Amino acid sequence: MAERWAVTGIGPGAILALRALLAAAHPQCLDFRPPFRPPQPLSFCAQYSTFGCCTAEQDAALARRFRALESRMDAGVWATCAGYALDLLCQECSPYAAHLYDAEDPATPLRTVPGLCEDYCLDMWQTCRGLFRHLSPDRELWALENNKAKLCRYLSLDDTDYCFPSLLVNDNLNSNLGRVVADAKGCLQLCLEEVANGLRNPVAMVHARDGSHRFFVAEQVGLVWTYLPDLSRLEKPFLNVSQAVLTSPWEGDERGFLGLAFHPRFPHPRKLYVYYSVGVGFREWIRISEFRVSEDDENTVDHGSERIILEIEEPASNHNGGQLLFGDDGYLYIFTGDGGMAGDPFGKFGNAQNKSALLGKVLRIDVDRNERGPLYRIPPDNPFVDDPGARPEVYALGVRNMWRCSFDRGDPMSGSGRGRLFCGDVGQNKYEEVDLVERGRNYGWRAREGFECYDRKLCANASLDDVLPIFAYPHKLGKSVTGGYVYRGCEYPNLNGLYIFGDFMSGRLMSLRENPETGQWKYSEVCMGRGQTCAFPGLINNYYPHIISFAEDEAGELYFMSTGVPSATAARGVIYKVIDPSRRAPPGKCKIHPAQVKVKTRLLPFVPKEKFIRTPESIPRPTVRTPTKAPRPRRPTAAPPAPIIRSTKPARPSRRPGARKGGGRRRGRPSTAVPVPQNGSVRLVRPAGMSSGRGRVEVFVGGHWGTVCDDAWDTKAAAVVCRQLGFAHAVRATKRAEFGEGRALPILLDDVRCSGSERNLLECAHAGVGTHNCKHEEDAGVECSHQDPDL
């Protein structure tokens, strides 16, 4: 995701220098992973006791090497050189060990001596050059022992910022060492690991709490897949109710298989609960059903065991809710939408404020020991059990369409926060919100949207007694919140207590952290690490934009699911694990021991497909593909086409600071020669009679003009093109060859992803010149203007 730089008062050169400086720090150990805080102080390399790359066992091994060196060297020489030996051996414990030993990449041969700064090397050569042959088996190094200049050149690093000992006093490398990296705007720099792909709108990922560390991924079409801890997938689905589920290929259709939850004491009983849409003719409803896992195969549901626990009729096709959760109290929590349409128009006050309706609510029921008698019972402490005008299932009211909720596991040490219920509630026209759901409380819809009044008459009702959200954001940041989780995993201690969530429409990842003293929540955006921040083996720094859901595995590690095409039939969904590249837990602390699971079907090994994008600048926020057809409204009801992402912080200017407005003509005698376009030049080709500023985009690369494919094409890329052509504003990015097909030209660019600040399309991330998987019917275009389209 792209960081946003405030440019007022700062020249472009200063910005680039600052970017390079902030991108430099990249702590990494010799095992190609982030550093950690040793669980106990180190006795030999004590300077790295608070943060580094050595466990107590590794520290002891280095101490043994030190003593072995001492035994092989003359006592007088050792007295002079022991300090150098200690320095060099302990650089294996440095948080920048991978840089010192040129080991950022597993394919790179490891240095035997850390990279030394020239002054230090020259001083060491004067008195202790014989030490090198005892430290290193490298015979090429031995051969240089008597040539001071060549030996120190051999031991130098290309990146002098990382040479020893200068890196110890480099403020940029050490000022925030071990903390989550944030850019100048406070955007947290995190990374991702791809764990599953090829999914059709993955709406949920859950675990069974049975010690197996399997995870189960539900697709909107009604299939649930089993994944093992090694990320392999079982070929046979765990559950298949696709014939019963009501959904469609339409992008943005909210109906479908929406949620599942295992019984909290699984596998005793072997029960799970699912939430899906059903329809016959023009009638539609949501269904909560109970299934049992097969006695013969613990990776398959007994499809004949379905028992319908609850059905609720839906007056419209949107706002279907979909979350199922079991709390620590053992009860099943069900999160329903308000029934759809816009503004909750049902009845005098809407469904959400009507306690006698099950829509627009958080419900809580008891499904335990229901083999005989009613399929569910009402918990005795439900807030409205004694209210004759209310449904006893209601736990909380006044919600519009809570999309993804989670219980906080609590701090791993103190248990603080355990049991808090977080929900993202999708807004109507202006605001998205995050709520802390509590028993009996009213969350305000339709009287209120976010912190503001929506229905002013209802909002003024003194009896409303509604609870304000802990956070709300305007639609210029995103138009459909996806609730997340408070991180309580083991692997990344810095993230503990951070609530991470996102937005389905803008692709924005966000976070909240509570101040325990004031109870206030601090907002920080989450960006993909720039430069070398995510340059670890297996990590990536980009994702598909439509963030559908979040999840945690059995160990508490955090994931999210997103897709490039929000259709229930498009296999473009990917699951990502959230990674903090700044600090990990000590090796071995988070090791899991999965219970054995019998597998009776073929295993499909995981093959990652996403790639790390190498770029000196920060990674663009994922581009949002405009749905090609949406006969039904997507979340939220009144969503416009693909959003232009704006920030609440100072906006990026439409032109580079200091650039001329418009195309302009240089003073002097006009030239009669036809100028040769530069690489990256663009032109617009439009049908006859159409006004300027609109047309098919053609780009000049390597002496040829060619077209651009519309995969990932968005308004940020359009802004780059319009600015090149002298226009101040990009009105829209067009697709599907709206301005005609350039069949006579080659397709030169595909999967173009821009942050909006690039000078031309070649500076944007793309698939490679001439590399594409599209046809001219997907040629991209733009509409530019000298006037701000929002004015």
VEXBAVEX-599615 format. One record per residue (C-alpha): x, y, z; residue in one letter. Coordinates in steps of 0.25 Angstrom, whole numbers, padded with zeros to 4 digits, always signed. Example, Ala and Ser with C-alpha at 12.3 -4.5 7.8 and 13.67 -1.06 7.14 Angstrom:
<sefis>
+0049-0018+0031a +0055-0004+0029s 
</sefis>
This chain:
<sefis>
+0000+0000+0000m +0005+0014-0003a +0010+0023+0007e +0005+0038+0006r +0016+0048+0008w +0013+0063+0012a +0020+0071+0002v +0018+0085+0007t +0031+0092+0009g +0039+0080+0005i +0046+0079-0008g +0045+0066-0017p +0060+0064-0015g +0058+0064+0000a +0047+0055+0000i +0055+0045-0009l +0066+0046+0001a +0057+0043+0013l +0051+0032+0006r +0065+0025+0003a +0069+0028+0018l +0056+0022+0024l +0057+0010+0014a +0071+0006+0018a +0069-0001+0032a +0066-0015+0030h +0070-0024+0042p +0071-0038+0039q +0078-0051+0045c +0086-0061+0038l +0074-0070+0038d +0068-0060+0029f +0058-0056+0039r +0056-0043+0048p +0064-0042+0061p +0058-0044+0075f +0059-0042+0089r +0067-0053+0096p +0059-0060+0107p +0071-0058+0116q +0083-0049+0116p +0095-0054+0108l +0108-0056+0116s +0118-0055+0104f +0112-0046+0094c +0105-0038+0105a +0104-0025+0097q +0093-0033+0089y +0085-0037+0101s +0073-0028+0099t +0072-0030+0084f +0079-0038+0074g +0080-0051+0067c +0086-0061+0077c +0080-0070+0087t +0087-0075+0100a +0092-0087+0092e +0098-0079+0081q +0104-0070+0090d +0111-0081+0097a +0116-0087+0084a +0122-0074+0081l +0129-0074+0094a +0135-0088+0091r +0140-0083+0078r +0147-0071+0085f +0154-0080+0095r +0158-0089+0084a +0165-0077+0077l +0172-0073+0090e +0178-0087+0091s +0184-0086+0077r +0190-0073+0078m +0202-0067+0085d +0199-0061+0099a +0205-0048+0096g +0198-0047+0082v +0185-0051+0089w +0186-0040+0099a +0186-0030+0088t +0176-0037+0079c +0165-0043+0088a +0157-0031+0087g +0156-0032+0072y +0153-0046+0073a +0141-0043+0082l +0136-0032+0073d +0136-0041+0060l +0131-0053+0066l +0119-0046+0073c +0114-0040+0060q +0107-0053+0057e +0098-0048+0069c +0096-0034+0063s +0082-0031+0058p +0088-0027+0045y +0096-0040+0044a +0090-0043+0030a +0096-0030+0025h +0109-0032+0031l +0111-0046+0025y +0105-0043+0012d +0094-0053+0015a +0081-0045+0012e +0078-0056+0002d +0079-0071+0004p +0085-0073-0010a +0097-0064-0006t +0109-0070-0001p +0112-0066+0014l +0124-0058+0017r +0133-0064+0028t +0137-0050+0034v +0127-0039+0035p +0128-0027+0027g +0138-0017+0033l +0139-0002+0032c +0152+0003+0026e +0157+0010+0038d +0155-0002+0047y +0161-0012+0037c +0173-0003+0035l +0175-0002+0050d +0173-0017+0052m +0183-0020+0041w +0194-0013+0048q +0194-0021+0060t +0185-0034+0058c +0185-0037+0043r +0189-0052+0047g +0176-0053+0054l +0168-0054+0041f +0174-0068+0037r +0169-0073+0050h +0155-0067+0049l +0153-0071+0034s +0156-0084+0025p +0155-0074+0013d +0169-0077+0006r +0167-0065-0003e +0166-0056+0010l +0179-0063+0015w +0186-0059+0002a +0183-0044+0004l +0188-0044+0018e +0201-0036+0015n +0194-0026+0006n +0187-0016+0014k +0179-0009+0003a +0174-0021-0004k +0170-0029+0009l +0162-0017+0014c +0155-0016+0001r +0152-0030+0001y +0146-0029+0015l +0138-0016+0012s +0123-0016+0009l +0116-0009-0003d +0107-0002+0006d +0116+0005+0016t +0104+0008+0025d +0105-0006+0030y +0120-0008+0032c +0125-0011+0046f +0126-0004+0055p +0120+0009+0049s +0106+0002+0049l +0107+0003+0064l +0106+0018+0064v +0097+0019+0052n +0084+0026+0057d +0076+0022+0045n +0079+0007+0048l +0078+0008+0063n +0067+0018+0067s +0055+0009+0065n +0062-0004+0065l +0052-0015+0070g +0040-0006+0068r +0029-0007+0058v +0034+0002+0047v +0025+0014+0043a +0027+0024+0032d +0027+0039+0033a +0012+0039+0033k +0011+0028+0044g +0007+0017+0035c +0012+0003+0041l +0021-0004+0031q +0017-0019+0031l +0019-0031+0022c +0011-0043+0017l +0013-0058+0015e +0004-0064+0005e -0003-0077+0011v -0014-0081+0001a -0019-0076-0013n -0029-0080-0024g -0041-0078-0015l -0054-0072-0019r -0058-0061-0010n -0052-0067+0003p -0062-0062+0013v -0057-0069+0026a -0045-0076+0031m -0047-0083+0045v -0040-0094+0053h -0046-0105+0061a -0039-0103+0075r -0036-0118+0075d -0020-0117+0075g -0019-0121+0060s -0016-0107+0056h -0024-0110+0043r -0031-0098+0037f -0044-0098+0030f -0047-0088+0019v -0061-0085+0014a -0064-0080+0000e -0076-0072-0003q -0082-0082-0013v -0083-0092-0001g -0071-0101+0000l -0062-0102+0012v -0047-0107+0010w -0038-0113+0020t -0024-0109+0021y -0013-0116+0029l -0002-0108+0037p +0008-0110+0025d -0002-0102+0016l -0006-0114+0008s -0021-0115+0004r -0029-0128+0004l -0035-0130-0010e -0049-0134-0004k -0056-0122+0002p -0059-0123+0017f -0073-0117+0014l -0081-0115+0001n -0095-0108+0002v -0093-0101-0011s -0106-0107-0017q -0114-0101-0005a -0107-0087-0004v -0113-0075-0011l -0102-0067-0018t -0099-0062-0032s -0086-0059-0040p -0090-0044-0039w -0079-0036-0033e -0083-0030-0020g -0094-0040-0017d -0095-0041-0002e -0103-0054-0002r -0096-0068+0000g -0089-0076+0010f -0085-0066+0020l -0080-0072+0033g -0077-0084+0041l -0072-0088+0055a -0068-0101+0062f -0075-0105+0075h -0065-0099+0086p -0063-0113+0092r -0061-0120+0078f -0059-0131+0075p -0067-0135+0087h -0078-0132+0082p -0074-0133+0067r -0083-0121+0063k -0081-0109+0055l -0091-0098+0051y -0092-0090+0038v -0099-0078+0033y -0104-0077+0018y -0114-0071+0009s -0126-0078+0004v -0136-0075-0007g -0148-0080-0014v -0155-0072-0024g -0155-0057-0019f -0154-0061-0005r -0140-0061+0002e -0136-0064+0016w -0123-0067+0024i -0121-0081+0031r -0113-0085+0043i -0111-0100+0042s -0104-0110+0051e -0095-0121+0044f -0087-0133+0050r -0074-0137+0046v -0074-0151+0040s -0070-0162+0049e -0062-0169+0038d -0054-0157+0034d -0050-0145+0043e -0048-0137+0030n -0062-0138+0025t -0076-0134+0029v -0087-0143+0030d -0096-0136+0020h -0108-0144+0024g -0107-0138+0039s -0112-0124+0036e -0122-0119+0046r -0127-0105+0043i -0126-0097+0056i -0132-0084+0052l -0137-0077+0039e -0140-0062+0037i -0147-0056+0025e -0139-0045+0018e -0148-0034+0011p -0136-0030+0002a -0124-0037-0004s -0113-0029+0003n -0109-0027+0018h -0109-0042+0021n -0099-0041+0033g -0092-0055+0033g -0083-0056+0046q -0084-0068+0055l -0076-0068+0068l -0075-0076+0081f -0072-0067+0093g -0065-0072+0106d -0079-0074+0112d -0081-0085+0102g -0093-0078+0095y -0094-0076+0080l -0094-0062+0075y -0101-0059+0062i -0099-0045+0055f -0111-0041+0045t -0112-0030+0036g -0124-0020+0036d -0131-0026+0024g -0125-0018+0013g -0129-0007+0004m -0124+0007+0009a -0127+0014+0022g -0134+0002+0029d -0148+0006+0023p -0155-0005+0030f -0166-0001+0040g -0167+0012+0048k -0152+0011+0053f -0146+0001+0044g -0142-0014+0048n -0130-0010+0055a -0137-0002+0066q -0149-0012+0067n -0146-0022+0078k -0157-0031+0073s -0149-0033+0060a -0137-0042+0059l -0131-0034+0048l -0121-0023+0051g -0117-0030+0063k -0106-0038+0071v -0113-0051+0075l -0109-0060+0086r -0114-0075+0088i -0111-0087+0095d -0109-0099+0085v -0102-0108+0095d -0108-0122+0098r -0119-0120+0088n -0121-0134+0084e -0134-0135+0091r -0144-0124+0092g -0143-0110+0086p -0132-0108+0076l -0127-0096+0084y -0130-0090+0097r -0129-0075+0102i -0118-0072+0112p -0124-0068+0125p -0116-0055+0125d -0120-0050+0111n -0124-0035+0113p -0138-0035+0108f -0143-0049+0113v -0153-0041+0122d -0158-0031+0112d -0171-0036+0105p -0169-0027+0093g -0155-0033+0090a -0149-0046+0084r -0142-0053+0095p -0130-0056+0086e -0126-0042+0085v -0113-0039+0091y -0110-0025+0085a -0118-0016+0075l -0116-0004+0066g -0107-0010+0056v -0107-0008+0041r -0099-0020+0035n -0088-0024+0044m -0077-0031+0035w -0067-0039+0043r -0066-0039+0058c -0057-0045+0067s -0054-0048+0082f -0041-0043+0088d -0033-0055+0094r -0027-0046+0104g -0012-0042+0107d -0004-0055+0107p +0002-0051+0121m -0008-0044+0128s -0021-0048+0121g -0025-0033+0120s -0036-0031+0109g -0041-0045+0109r -0055-0046+0104g -0056-0033+0098r -0065-0034+0085l -0061-0025+0073f -0069-0023+0061c -0068-0015+0048g -0082-0009+0045d -0083-0005+0030v -0089+0009+0028g -0099+0015+0019q -0094+0028+0012n -0083+0035+0020k -0077+0026+0031y -0071+0012+0035e -0070+0009+0049e -0063-0001+0059v -0072-0005+0071d -0069-0012+0084l -0081-0020+0086v -0087-0022+0100e -0099-0028+0106r -0112-0021+0104g -0106-0008+0097r -0112-0001+0086n -0102+0003+0075y -0110+0014+0069g -0114+0010+0055w -0123+0016+0048r -0123+0028+0057a -0108+0029+0056r -0097+0026+0046e -0083+0026+0052g -0083+0038+0061f -0093+0046+0053e -0108+0046+0053c -0115+0039+0041y -0129+0039+0044d -0130+0053+0051r -0143+0051+0058k -0140+0037+0063l -0126+0042+0067c -0132+0053+0076a -0140+0043+0084n -0135+0043+0098a -0139+0028+0100s -0130+0024+0089l -0118+0022+0099d -0109+0018+0088d -0094+0014+0089v -0084+0021+0081l -0073+0014+0073p -0059+0013+0078i -0055+0018+0064f -0062+0023+0051a -0056+0027+0038y -0062+0035+0026p -0064+0029+0012h -0052+0036+0006k -0044+0026+0014l -0053+0014+0010g -0067+0010+0008k -0069-0004+0014s -0062-0008+0027v -0057-0022+0029t -0055-0025+0044g -0042-0031+0049g -0036-0037+0061y -0027-0032+0073v -0014-0039+0071y -0011-0048+0082r -0001-0058+0075g +0012-0062+0080c +0021-0060+0068e +0021-0045+0067y +0021-0038+0081p +0021-0024+0076n +0007-0026+0070l +0001-0031+0083n -0012-0023+0086g -0013-0017+0072l -0026-0018+0066y -0024-0019+0051i -0036-0018+0041f -0038-0013+0027g -0048-0008+0017d -0054-0016+0005f -0055-0005-0004m -0043+0003-0003s -0033-0008+0001g -0028+0000+0012r -0022-0008+0024l -0024-0001+0038m -0021-0002+0052s -0025+0003+0066l -0018+0002+0079r -0024+0005+0092e -0018+0014+0103n -0020+0006+0115p -0020+0019+0124e -0030+0027+0116t -0038+0017+0109g -0036+0024+0096q -0032+0017+0083w -0021+0022+0074k -0022+0020+0059y -0010+0016+0050s -0011+0012+0036e -0004-0001+0032v +0005-0001+0019c +0013-0011+0012m +0027-0010+0016g +0035-0002+0006r +0049-0004+0000g +0056-0015+0007q +0046-0016+0019t +0040-0029+0014c +0052-0034+0007a +0052-0047+0015f +0050-0061+0008p +0036-0065+0006g +0030-0051+0009l +0022-0042+0000i +0019-0027+0001n +0006-0026-0007n -0008-0032-0007y -0022-0032-0015y -0030-0020-0011p -0044-0026-0007h -0042-0030+0007i -0053-0040+0010i -0050-0045+0024s -0039-0047+0035f -0036-0059+0043a -0027-0065+0054e -0021-0079+0054d -0021-0088+0066e -0008-0082+0071a -0014-0068+0070g -0006-0063+0058e -0014-0053+0049l -0018-0054+0034y -0027-0047+0025f -0034-0052+0012m -0036-0043-0001s -0038-0044-0015t -0035-0037-0028g -0049-0040-0034v -0061-0040-0023p -0069-0050-0030s -0074-0063-0024a -0069-0071-0036t -0055-0064-0038a -0044-0072-0033a -0035-0060-0030r -0036-0061-0014g -0023-0061-0006v -0020-0063+0009i -0009-0055+0015y -0002-0057+0028k +0002-0043+0035v +0017-0042+0038i +0024-0032+0046d +0038-0031+0040p +0044-0023+0052s +0044-0033+0063r +0040-0048+0065r +0039-0057+0077a +0051-0064+0081p +0054-0077+0073p +0046-0089+0078g +0037-0081+0087k +0025-0082+0078c +0027-0096+0073k +0014-0104+0071i +0011-0119+0072h -0001-0122+0064p -0009-0134+0068a -0009-0145+0058q -0020-0145+0047v -0024-0157+0038k -0025-0153+0024v -0033-0161+0015k -0032-0153+0002t -0021-0148-0007r -0013-0136-0002l -0011-0124-0011l +0002-0117-0007p +0002-0102-0006f +0009-0094-0018v +0011-0079-0015p +0008-0070-0027k +0009-0056-0021e +0023-0049-0023k +0031-0039-0015f +0031-0026-0023i +0044-0020-0023r +0044-0005-0023t +0052+0006-0017p +0039+0013-0012e +0027+0008-0004s +0018-0002-0009i +0005+0004-0015p -0008+0001-0008r -0015-0010-0016p -0023-0005-0028t -0038-0007-0028v -0043-0013-0040r -0057-0007-0044t -0067-0018-0045p -0072-0021-0059t -0086-0023-0055k -0094-0022-0042a -0109-0023-0043p -0110-0024-0028r -0104-0013-0019p -0091-0017-0012r -0087-0013+0003r -0090-0002+0005p -0104+0001-0002t -0100+0014-0009a -0086+0011-0012a -0080+0018-0025p -0071+0011-0035p -0057+0008-0031a -0053+0018-0021p -0042+0028-0022i -0034+0026-0009i -0032+0039-0002r -0025+0042+0011s -0030+0051+0023t -0015+0056+0023k -0010+0066+0013p -0014+0062-0001a -0003+0059-0011r -0003+0070-0021p -0008+0067-0035s +0005+0072-0041r +0019+0070-0036r +0024+0082-0027p +0030+0092-0036g +0025+0086-0050a +0019+0095-0060r +0004+0095-0062k +0000+0090-0075g +0008+0085-0086g +0015+0098-0089g +0025+0102-0100r +0039+0105-0098r +0043+0119-0103r +0052+0120-0115g +0051+0117-0130r +0042+0105-0132p +0049+0093-0138s +0045+0086-0151t +0050+0072-0147a +0040+0062-0142v +0044+0059-0127p +0047+0044-0124v +0038+0040-0112p +0045+0036-0099q +0043+0023-0093n +0030+0024-0084g +0024+0035-0093s +0009+0033-0094v -0002+0038-0104r -0017+0037-0105l -0024+0031-0117v -0039+0035-0118r -0050+0033-0128p -0052+0044-0138a -0061+0056-0132g -0057+0053-0118m -0052+0064-0109s -0037+0064-0105s -0033+0058-0091g -0040+0045-0094r -0036+0033-0101g -0028+0020-0102r -0015+0020-0095v -0003+0017-0103e +0011+0016-0097v +0025+0017-0104f +0035+0007-0100v +0048+0002-0107g +0045+0009-0120g +0030+0005-0121h +0017+0009-0118w +0007+0000-0111g -0005-0002-0102t -0007-0004-0088v -0016-0016-0082c -0027-0012-0072d -0023-0022-0062d -0021-0014-0049a -0024-0001-0057w -0029+0010-0047d -0030+0025-0045t -0015+0025-0039k -0010+0020-0052a -0019+0029-0060a -0014+0041-0051a +0001+0038-0056v -0004+0038-0070v -0012+0051-0069c -0001+0058-0062r +0009+0054-0073q +0000+0060-0083l -0002+0073-0076g -0015+0071-0069f -0017+0074-0054a -0027+0063-0051h -0031+0049-0055a -0046+0048-0056v -0047+0033-0058r -0039+0021-0063a -0046+0013-0074t -0046-0001-0077k -0051-0011-0087r -0046-0003-0099a -0056+0008-0097e -0049+0017-0107f -0046+0006-0117g -0036-0006-0119e -0022-0003-0123g -0021-0016-0131r -0009-0011-0140a +0000-0009-0128l +0006-0019-0118p +0001-0020-0103i +0013-0014-0096l +0009-0013-0081l +0000-0021-0072d -0004-0022-0057d +0001-0007-0056v +0000-0003-0041r +0003+0012-0038c +0004+0020-0025s +0000+0032-0033g +0013+0040-0032s +0021+0033-0043e +0027+0041-0055r +0022+0030-0065n +0016+0017-0065l +0029+0010-0066l +0032+0014-0052e +0020+0007-0047c +0020-0007-0043a +0016-0016-0055h +0017-0030-0061a +0029-0026-0070g +0030-0020-0084v +0023-0029-0094g +0018-0039-0083t +0003-0040-0082h -0009-0049-0082n -0019-0041-0088c -0025-0037-0102k -0028-0023-0108h -0042-0024-0104e -0036-0020-0090e -0029-0008-0095d -0028+0003-0084a -0032+0017-0086g -0033+0030-0078v -0042+0043-0077e -0034+0055-0072c -0038+0069-0069s -0032+0083-0065h -0043+0085-0055q -0045+0077-0042d -0057+0067-0045p -0061+0068-0030d -0064+0083-0031l 
</sefis>
